[in-house]
Amino acid sequence: MTPLGRVLVIEDEASFADALAEGLRQDGFEVETVADGLLGLDAGLTRPFDAIVLDLMLPSLPGLDLCGQLRRAGIRVPVLVLTARNGELDQLRALRIGADDFLTKPFSYRVLLARLHALLRRSGLRRADVLTAGDLALDRVARRCRRGETSIDLTPREFALLELLMSRPGQVVSKRFALDEVWDSAIPVGSNVLEVYVAYLRRKIDLPFGRHAVETVRGSGYRLAPDGG
């Protein structure tokens, strides 16, 4: 499965870092963890990541210094800073140095995930104006969908779900990720709303054309065939 993005977690509390990394992997990300500031700086400078989750209290090199060095080196990867409960001054300094967002410990994993998604959206990870998969096309600007020369009417929620799948052709999108991205609310993963909307999409973009673009990956989620089915 192709990851949704590569995340570097720089955190020296081993149990916390392991739990965070496991959650992100279950939600479709590739994750590398580093427990030392200098090693984190080296990773950020030498390997490609889509986002960095950075604790400020690190051995060998404080997180604020690490973030500042990344920015001075021209690294523009979104940085989500983790701060202590009373770390308002650290938050202000982190934002001035170049961090993109911050969370105060303790926090909900779902909140961190939502913040991470927002940073990735703002960084332009998925920003092509027209998405295509074979003869299936989705125009994000005009808000139109077509299969070949045939226009397809989609509701806003159907459009958002198809946009999510088409922005990651061939990649498995987990149910939790889809619910967070398309509905942007705390819908429980046990809800069948996603399955209902996948069925709606299939009736519009697949069945009338004899195609099978939207694929179910049992136990994992859904994916869109890169060739449009």
N, C-alpha and C positions, 0 to 999 in steps of 0.2 A: 504494500500500500504506500503510495506517495504521500509524504507528510503535508499537512496544511501549512506548515511554516517551521522554521528552525529557531528555537528559543534557547538562549544562554541564560542559565540561572546561576548567579554568583551569590552564594549564601554559605556561611560557615557552620550553621547549625544543621548537623547531618540529618537528623530525623525529619526536620521541617523541609529541608531541600529534597530529600527522597520522596516525601509525601507529595510535595508540589510537582516534582518531575513526573511521578506516576500519574497524577491527575491529568497533567497536560498531555502525556502520552496517550492516555485513554481517550482524550478528546481530539486526538489526531495529529498532535504536534511531534516533531523530533526535538529531543531535549538533550542538552549537554549541561552538566553541573560542575561547578568549580567552587572550592571552599577557601580560596586564598586570593587576596587582591591582586598580587602581581601575576599569578597564573590567569586570573580573570581578564586582566588587561592584555596579556599575551593572546588569549583566545579571541578577545574582541578585535584585536588589531590584525590577526593573521587568518581568521576563519570567517566565512560568511554566515551571518545570522539575520533573521527577520525582526527579532526583538530581543531585548536584554532585560531580565528581571534582576535588579541590583540591590542587595542589602548594603546599608551604609557602614555597619560595624564589621569590618573585615580585618583579618591579620595581614600584615606586611604592607598593605596599601589601603587606606580608607576609601570607602565607596565614592565620596565626593571627589577625591583626587583622581580616582579611576575614571569617573565620568568626564571630568575636565580634560584628562589626557586623551580620551577617545575623541572628544569634540575637537581638540586642538590638532589631532591627527587627521581630521576630516571624516571621521566615522559618523554617519548620520542615522544609524540604526535607532529606532525608538527605544528609549530607556524608561522602564517603570521602576521607580525607587521605592524600597521598603524602609519605613522609618519607625522609630520607637514611639510609644504612646504620646509623649510630650515633646515631639520633635519638630515643632512648628518652625523654629529657626533653621533646622536642617532642611526642611521642606523648601523654604524660601531660597536657601543657598543652592539646593539641588536644581531648582527651576532656573535660577540665574546662570548656573554653570552649563545647563543644556539638557537636563532631564526633561522628559515629556509629560510625566505624570507621577503620582506617588500614592502609596497606601500606607496607612498607619496600622501597625500591629496591635492587637490581633485583628484579622479580617476574614471575611468569608471567601472561600475559594471561588465561589460563583461570581463574586464581585471582582476578584482579580481577573478571572477569565473574561468577563465582560469588558473590563478596562483594556485588557490585552487585545481583544478583538477590535475595540475602538481605535487603538493605536495603529493596528495593522491597516484598518480602513483608511485612516488619515494619511498613512505613509504611502498609499497608492499601490498596495500589493496586488489589488485586483481591479485596476482602473481602465481597462480597454473599453472604448465607447460601444463597440459592437462585439458581442460574443458569438462565436460560431462553433458548430459541431456538425460536420457534414453539411447537409442542406438546411439544418436548423439554425436560425439566426435570431439573436435577441439584441435589439437596439436600446441601450440604456438611456440615451438622450431623448429619443422620440417615444420611448416606452412602448415599443411595438415588437411583436413576435411573428415570425413567418417560418413555414416549412416549404422550401422551394419558392414558388410564386404564390403560395396560399397564405393569406394572413390568418392569424390565430388570435382570438380575443381571450385575454387573460385578466382575471381579477388582480388587484394589487398584491394580495397575498400569494397567489399563484405565480405572479411575475417575480416576486422576491425569492420564492423557493427555487424557481427555474434559474434565476440569476445566480443563486448560491451554487447550484449544481454545475452550471455551465462555466462558472469561474474556476472550477477545479475538475476539468474533464478527466475521467479515468480514476479520480481519487475518491476514496470512500469518505463520505460525510456522516459523522455519527449523529444519532438522533438528538443527543443533548446539544451538540453544536448547532444543528439546524433549528431547534426550538429557540435557542438563545439568539441566533442571528435573525431569524425571520419573524418571530413573535416578540422578541425583545422584552420578555417578561418571565416571571417565575412559573412557567407552565411545568407541572411535574412530568418527569420522563415517562411515567406510566400512562399518560394521556395518549389517546389515539388520534389526536388532531393532525399530526404529521402524516400518518398513514392515510387519513381521509384526503388530505391535499395532494399526496402523491398519486392517489387514485384519480383525483380530478385532473391532474396534469397528464397522466397517461391517456385519459379519454380525449384529451385535446391535441396533444403533440405526437402521440404514438398510434393509438388504435385506428383513427381514420386513415392513416398512411401505411398501415401494416408494419410499423416499426416497433423497436423495443429499446428506446434510448435510456429510459430511467430503469436502472437495474437495482434489485434488492440484494444486499449482501447480508445474509442471515447472521444475526448476532452482532452485526457491526453498524449497519446503516444503509445508505443509498449512494449510488454513483451514476454519473451520466457517461454513456459510451462516447469516447472521443470522436467516433465517426458519425455520431447522431443516431446510431441504431440501424 
